[in-house]
Amino acid sequence: MTLKNFVEVHNHPGFLIRRSHQIYNALWERIMAPSDLSPQQFALLYKTYFHEGIYVTGLAQSIGIDKTSAGRLVSELDRKGYLKTCNSKKDKRQKEVNLTVKGRKTVVDRWPKTEELSDRLLDCFTKKQADQFIMLLEKFVNHNNDQSRAPINKLVLQKYEKKNKNKT
Protein backbone atom coordinates (compact mmCIF):
# COMPACT_ATOMS: atom_id res chain seq x y z
CA MET A 1 0.00 0.00 0.00
CA THR A 2 1.28 3.46 -0.82
CA LEU A 3 0.54 6.68 0.98
CA LYS A 4 -1.48 9.26 -0.88
CA ASN A 5 0.18 12.59 -1.46
CA PHE A 6 -0.87 15.76 0.34
CA VAL A 7 -3.05 17.10 -2.49
CA GLU A 8 -5.09 13.89 -2.67
CA VAL A 9 -5.84 13.96 1.06
CA HIS A 10 -7.49 17.36 0.58
CA ASN A 11 -9.76 15.79 -2.04
CA HIS A 12 -10.82 12.90 0.19
CA PRO A 13 -14.59 12.93 0.91
CA GLY A 14 -14.06 12.59 4.66
CA PHE A 15 -11.67 15.53 4.75
CA LEU A 16 -14.02 17.68 2.65
CA ILE A 17 -17.05 16.81 4.79
CA ARG A 18 -15.19 17.63 8.01
CA ARG A 19 -13.85 20.86 6.52
CA SER A 20 -17.33 21.80 5.27
CA HIS A 21 -18.66 21.33 8.79
CA GLN A 22 -15.95 23.62 10.18
CA ILE A 23 -16.85 26.30 7.62
CA TYR A 24 -20.56 25.91 8.41
CA ASN A 25 -19.94 26.37 12.14
CA ALA A 26 -17.78 29.45 11.57
CA LEU A 27 -20.44 31.01 9.34
CA TRP A 28 -23.17 30.08 11.86
CA GLU A 29 -21.33 31.95 14.61
CA ARG A 30 -20.75 34.99 12.38
CA ILE A 31 -24.20 35.25 10.77
CA MET A 32 -26.33 34.21 13.74
CA ALA A 33 -24.49 36.53 16.17
CA PRO A 34 -25.44 37.56 18.69
CA SER A 35 -26.90 34.23 19.67
CA ASP A 36 -26.58 31.84 22.55
CA LEU A 37 -27.86 28.98 20.37
CA SER A 38 -25.87 26.27 18.66
CA PRO A 39 -27.03 24.86 15.30
CA GLN A 40 -28.36 21.75 17.10
CA GLN A 41 -30.25 23.85 19.63
CA PHE A 42 -31.85 25.90 16.87
CA ALA A 43 -32.77 22.69 15.02
CA LEU A 44 -34.54 21.45 18.16
CA LEU A 45 -36.43 24.74 18.51
CA TYR A 46 -37.38 24.65 14.82
CA LYS A 47 -38.68 21.06 15.01
CA THR A 48 -40.61 21.88 18.18
CA TYR A 49 -42.14 24.96 16.51
CA PHE A 50 -43.84 22.70 13.98
CA HIS A 51 -44.37 19.72 16.30
CA GLU A 52 -45.48 21.08 19.68
CA GLY A 53 -45.74 18.36 22.31
CA ILE A 54 -43.10 16.20 20.64
CA TYR A 55 -41.25 13.83 22.94
CA VAL A 56 -37.54 14.34 23.58
CA THR A 57 -36.89 10.97 21.92
CA GLY A 58 -38.83 12.10 18.86
CA LEU A 59 -36.77 15.28 18.66
CA ALA A 60 -33.59 13.21 18.83
CA GLN A 61 -34.74 10.94 16.02
CA SER A 62 -35.93 13.85 13.89
CA ILE A 63 -32.53 15.57 13.74
CA GLY A 64 -30.24 12.55 14.08
CA ILE A 65 -28.78 12.88 17.56
CA ASP A 66 -28.79 10.39 20.42
CA LYS A 67 -31.39 10.61 23.20
CA THR A 68 -28.84 11.61 25.83
CA SER A 69 -27.61 14.56 23.76
CA ALA A 70 -31.19 15.59 22.99
CA GLY A 71 -32.05 15.48 26.68
CA ARG A 72 -29.03 17.64 27.51
CA LEU A 73 -29.89 20.16 24.78
CA VAL A 74 -33.54 20.29 25.86
CA SER A 75 -32.46 20.91 29.46
CA GLU A 76 -30.18 23.76 28.34
CA LEU A 77 -32.97 25.30 26.25
CA ASP A 78 -35.39 24.94 29.16
CA ARG A 79 -32.89 26.66 31.47
CA LYS A 80 -32.47 29.50 28.94
CA GLY A 81 -36.26 29.94 28.75
CA TYR A 82 -36.76 28.82 25.12
CA LEU A 83 -38.93 25.82 25.92
CA LYS A 84 -40.69 23.93 28.66
CA THR A 85 -40.98 20.22 29.27
CA CYS A 86 -43.66 18.27 31.06
CA ASN A 87 -44.35 14.62 31.67
CA SER A 88 -46.54 13.07 29.00
CA LYS A 89 -50.05 12.19 30.09
CA LYS A 90 -50.10 9.32 27.57
CA ASP A 91 -46.70 7.84 28.40
CA LYS A 92 -45.22 8.69 31.81
CA ARG A 93 -41.77 7.60 30.60
CA GLN A 94 -41.72 10.42 28.03
CA LYS A 95 -41.23 14.17 28.32
CA GLU A 96 -43.22 16.46 26.03
CA VAL A 97 -41.48 19.54 24.69
CA ASN A 98 -43.22 22.86 23.97
CA LEU A 99 -41.86 26.26 23.04
CA THR A 100 -42.22 29.24 25.30
CA VAL A 101 -43.14 32.66 23.90
CA LYS A 102 -39.38 33.40 23.82
CA GLY A 103 -38.75 30.17 21.90
CA ARG A 104 -41.44 30.87 19.29
CA LYS A 105 -40.22 34.44 18.85
CA THR A 106 -36.64 33.22 18.44
CA VAL A 107 -37.56 30.76 15.68
CA VAL A 108 -39.57 33.40 13.79
CA ASP A 109 -37.00 36.17 14.29
CA ARG A 110 -33.92 34.06 13.54
CA TRP A 111 -35.31 32.17 10.54
CA PRO A 112 -34.24 34.89 8.05
CA LYS A 113 -30.69 34.56 9.41
CA THR A 114 -30.73 30.81 8.65
CA GLU A 115 -31.76 31.66 5.09
CA GLU A 116 -28.89 34.16 4.91
CA LEU A 117 -26.58 31.40 6.13
CA SER A 118 -27.86 29.02 3.45
CA ASP A 119 -27.39 31.67 0.78
CA ARG A 120 -23.83 32.31 1.97
CA LEU A 121 -22.99 28.61 2.01
CA LEU A 122 -24.23 28.19 -1.56
CA ASP A 123 -23.10 31.50 -3.07
CA CYS A 124 -20.21 29.86 -4.92
CA PHE A 125 -22.74 27.94 -7.05
CA THR A 126 -25.21 28.90 -9.73
CA LYS A 127 -28.86 28.21 -8.81
CA LYS A 128 -28.74 24.99 -10.84
CA GLN A 129 -25.47 23.89 -9.21
CA ALA A 130 -26.80 24.71 -5.73
CA ASP A 131 -29.94 22.64 -6.35
CA GLN A 132 -27.81 19.75 -7.61
CA PHE A 133 -25.43 20.05 -4.65
CA ILE A 134 -28.32 19.89 -2.17
CA MET A 135 -29.83 16.95 -4.06
CA LEU A 136 -26.49 15.09 -3.92
CA LEU A 137 -26.04 15.86 -0.21
CA GLU A 138 -29.55 14.55 0.49
CA LYS A 139 -28.80 11.43 -1.53
CA PHE A 140 -25.54 10.91 0.39
CA VAL A 141 -27.19 11.42 3.80
CA ASN A 142 -30.22 9.25 2.98
CA HIS A 143 -28.03 6.46 1.58
CA ASN A 144 -25.74 6.46 4.64
CA ASN A 145 -28.31 7.36 7.33
CA ASP A 146 -28.32 3.87 8.86
CA GLN A 147 -24.53 3.98 9.26
CA SER A 148 -24.90 6.76 11.82
CA ARG A 149 -24.97 6.15 15.57
CA ALA A 150 -28.20 8.18 15.61
CA PRO A 151 -30.08 7.72 12.32
CA ILE A 152 -32.76 10.23 11.37
CA ASN A 153 -36.27 8.77 11.51
CA LYS A 154 -38.49 10.91 9.28
CA LEU A 155 -41.59 8.92 10.19
CA VAL A 156 -41.41 9.93 13.86
CA LEU A 157 -42.82 13.38 13.04
CA GLN A 158 -45.97 12.11 11.31
CA LYS A 159 -47.91 11.60 14.54
CA TYR A 160 -47.35 15.24 15.48
CA GLU A 161 -48.25 16.68 12.05
CA LYS A 162 -52.01 16.20 12.40
CA LYS A 163 -51.94 17.82 15.84
CA ASN A 164 -50.13 20.88 14.45
CA LYS A 165 -51.49 20.88 10.89
CA ASN A 166 -52.72 24.49 10.82
CA LYS A 167 -49.55 26.00 12.29
CA THR A 168 -47.63 28.42 10.10
N, C-alpha and C positions, 0 to 999 in steps of 0.2 A: 504494500500500500504506500502511496506517495502522499505527501502533504500538499494541500492546495496552496497556491500562492496568495499573497495578501489581497490582491484585487478580487480574486474569486470569493474569498470569505465575505467581502462586502456585498456580494451578489447572492449570498445564500439566503433562502427564504426566512429561516429562523432569525438571522441577523437583521434582515429588513423589517420583519414584523416587530421585533424588540425595539429597533430604532424608531419605527413609526409610532409605537406606543410612547416612547420618550418624548417625541415631538408633540404628540397629542396632549400629553400631560403638561408640557411647557406652555402650549397655546391655551389650554384650559385655564391655567393659573393666570395668564396674561389677560385673556379676553373676559373671563368671568369675574375678575377682580373688581371691587372687593367682594370676596365671598368666603364664607367659612364652610363651604360644601365641597366635598370631593366629587369626581364624576360618578362614583358608585352611589353616593348619598343622593345626588340629584336624580339618578336613575330610579332609586327607590321612591323618592317623592313623586316623580313623574308617573310611575306605575300605579302608585296609590291614588293619585289624582283621578285616574280613569277607572280604578278598581277599589273604591272605598270598601273597607271591611275585609280586605284580603288578609289572609293569614301570613305570618312571617315566613312560613315554609313556602307558601305560594310566591311571595316576593322573591325569595332566594331562587326558586326554580325559574321564575320569569326573566331574571337577568343573568343567570348562570353563575351564582356564587353559592358557597356551602351555607347550610343553615346556621352554623355558629357565627360566621361572618355577618350574615344577614341580621341575626339577633343583636350582635354588637353594634352594627350600623343603626338599626332601629332604636336601640337604647340611646345612642349618641344623639340621634335626631329628636327623640323624645325629650332628652335633657336640654337640647337647644330650643325646644318649643315649636318644632316644625310638625310634629305629629303626636298622637296619643295612641296608646295601646290599651286594650281591655281583654279580659278573658272571653272567649267565645261562648255564647249560650248554647250553641249546637254541639260543640266539642271542647270540653273543659281543658283538654291538653293543648289547645291552640290559642294563640293570641291574635286578635283582630287588630288591624292597623288602619287608622283614619287620620287624615290631615287636619291640622288646626287651621285657623284663619291665616296665621303667619305662613304655614306650609302651602296653602292654596295660593296665596298672594305671591309667594316666592316662585312657584312653578309658572304662574302666568307672567310675572314680571321678568323672570330670567330666561324664558323660552326664546325671545328674540336673540339673546346672547348665544344660545346654543346653535341657532341658525347662522349667526355670524361666524361661529367656530367652524361649522360645517363648510360654509363658503370659503373660509380661509384654508381649511385643510384641502379643499378640492380646487383652489384657484390656479393650480398649475396645469389643469386639464381643460379641454373644451367641454361643453355641455355633454356631448356624445361620449367623450372619453370618461368623464366623471360618472355618467350613468353606467357605463360598461365596468368601470372600476368597482362601483358599489355592487353591481350584479355579481362580479367575480368574487368579491369579498364575502357576499352572502352565500355564494356557492361553496366557497372554501369553509366557512364557518358551519354551514348546514351539513356538509359532507363529513366534517371532523368533530361535530358536536359531541358524539358519544365517546370520543377519546378524552374529553375533559373530565376533571375530577368532579365538576358540578355542571352537568349538561343543562342547557336551556330546555324547558318543557313548555312549548307554546300552548298546549292544550289546557294547562292549569288556569289560564285566565278566562276561559270560556264560561265557567260558572259564575264569574263576577260580572260578565258583560251584560247579561239581561238585567241584573240589579242596577247597573249604572248606564243603561242604554241611552238615556236622554241627556247625559252630561256632555257639555261642550267645553 
